[in-house]
Amino acid sequence: MTLCGARVVDPGIGFGKTIAHNVELLARSGELNPLGPVLVGPSRKRFLRALSAASSLEQLDTATVGACCLAVFGGADLLRVHAVGEVRLALTIVDAARAVTS
């Protein structure tokens, strides 16, 4: 995939991976940055339902917020989500934490 002429790396969260694989990809997504900006799309993925025992769409969106925070703190550059407002709000906390730890 390209974005404004740059190659974008998508590790394929959820596709043929175990829950552990998906969590590790989120947590270590920044390790893929040398290949280009990293895009992760954990939104409403099955592994989040299994991991969190979410039983409603709202709960699954909440689990997605957590996954996105992990991914961005882990180094992801771009996110694909359904609940944009909720994720953006949570990322203000991640941005503050990254500013302190950098």
Phi, psi and omega in degrees: 000145176238150180223111181053041178085352180264145176282130180253134182260126177239110182288357176072052179307130175091342186269102176068027181239155175281170176302316180299319178300314182296316179296318179296319177298320178296312185292331185245022185301330180297339179294344178270354183304327178300339180275344182142176178302140184260126177250126173238144181232073182277358189305119174058028181284153183303322182296330177291322178296316181293319183290321186259350186060031177298135181243000178222164178298321179298317178294322178294323175295324176295317177297324177298320178301314178298317179296321179293319177298316177299315182297314181292318177296329178281352175118004178294146182259327186226148179230148171244116184221164174266316184267074187300312183299316181295318179294314180301318179299313180295327181290344174296326178288317178298316179300319179296318180294318179295324179296324181283326184270354182275000000 
